[in-house]
Amino acid sequence: MKKLLGILVLGFPICSKAYAESLLSSVEDNAFLITVLIIIVFIFMANKRLKKEQRESIKDRLLRFYKEKKALRDRDSMFLTEEDIKQKKFNKKFYIIVVLTLIFLIASYIGYRSYHTKILPFQSITLECTMKGIQLFPSSGGAKYAPIVRLPKVFKIRFGFRDGEFLEGGDVLIKNDFLEKKIFGYQYVRTTIEIRPSYQPDWLKEGYPPGNTMFFIFPLSFGERNTLWIDYFYPDDYDAQYNCEEIKLKK
């Protein structure tokens, strides 16, 4: 049982972190995560039932003790019944199955996310995006839950396996209450990466839904993310378009 708990303690934080991020992702990803949770619950229930079945009555324990003592006297060695040997083999197989299942779950999550984002663990890409043309503004002006935001001409963004960071241009989002810090979590829809900062000023009461969401959309085209679309006031069109180029940062 201690070995099983150790394995689960090591494996669960990796999965749980992944769950919190992917709950905002595509429907397919949510279905995958629900399946993972069901499998983990099944493992717990199976182990609990196994331990319950292993409990011996007082009579069984006395009988086992008598047999072991008799074996020590007769053979001067430890005595294992056929039932003990079978149980030992079963326990070994059970723990192997648990380990393989956890490895499969973690590898499946990594493979599933990497397939869509095209970013492997411990890998990152940095995009430098420059505005193409001009930003579009609504003729009616801003609103209480959707203030006017003048976007910068250049965004420089790093994407890691699980999160990203605004290296340049993110200050405007923090200043206008769309982000608390430059590091953020991101989602994906198929092979398109999305950043979804929402307007959430200090005066908005706790528990209330945030204001309008700004969508940063990075589609994958021929293996490259060379375009950024920002949708905010124009859900059927776009507020700004950027040309992006992957750059290498100096270490």
Long-range contacts (C-beta under 8 A, 24 or more apart in sequence): 1-47, 1-51, 3-95, 4-47, 4-95, 4-98, 7-98, 7-99, 7-102, 8-40, 8-102, 11-102, 11-105, 11-106, 12-40, 14-106, 14-109, 15-40, 15-105, 15-106, 15-109, 17-162, 18-109, 18-113, 18-162, 21-162, 21-163, 21-185, 21-187, 22-113, 22-187, 24-185, 24-187, 24-196, 25-187, 25-188, 25-189, 26-187, 26-188, 26-189, 26-190, 29-112, 29-113, 29-116, 29-188, 32-108, 32-109, 32-112, 36-105, 36-108, 36-109, 39-101, 39-105, 40-105, 43-98, 43-101, 46-94, 47-94, 47-98, 50-94, 54-87, 113-161, 113-188, 114-161, 116-188, 116-190, 116-191, 117-159, 117-161, 117-188, 117-191, 117-193, 118-191, 118-220, 118-223, 119-159, 119-160, 119-161, 120-161, 121-161, 122-161, 123-160, 123-161, 124-158, 124-159, 124-160, 124-161, 125-158, 125-159, 125-225, 125-246, 126-156, 126-157, 126-158, 126-159, 126-167, 126-246, 126-247, 126-248, 126-249, 127-155, 127-156, 127-157, 127-158, 127-159, 127-218, 127-225, 127-228, 127-244, 127-245, 127-246, 127-247, 128-154, 128-155, 128-156, 128-168, 128-244, 128-245, 128-246, 128-247, 129-154, 129-155, 129-156, 129-157, 129-228, 129-242, 129-243, 129-244, 129-245, 130-154, 130-242, 130-243, 130-244, 131-240, 131-241, 131-242, 132-241, 132-242, 132-243, 133-241, 134-240, 135-239, 135-240, 136-233, 136-234, 136-237, 136-238, 136-239, 136-240, 137-233, 137-239, 138-233, 138-234, 143-212, 144-211, 145-199, 145-210, 145-211, 145-212, 146-199, 146-211, 146-212, 146-232, 146-233, 147-176, 147-199, 149-173, 149-176, 149-178, 149-214, 149-232, 151-230, 151-239, 151-240, 155-228, 155-242, 156-247, 157-195, 158-249, 159-186, 159-193, 164-195, 173-197, 173-214, 177-201, 177-202, 178-214, 191-219, 191-220, 192-217, 192-218, 192-219, 192-220, 193-217, 193-218, 193-220, 193-225, 194-218, 218-244
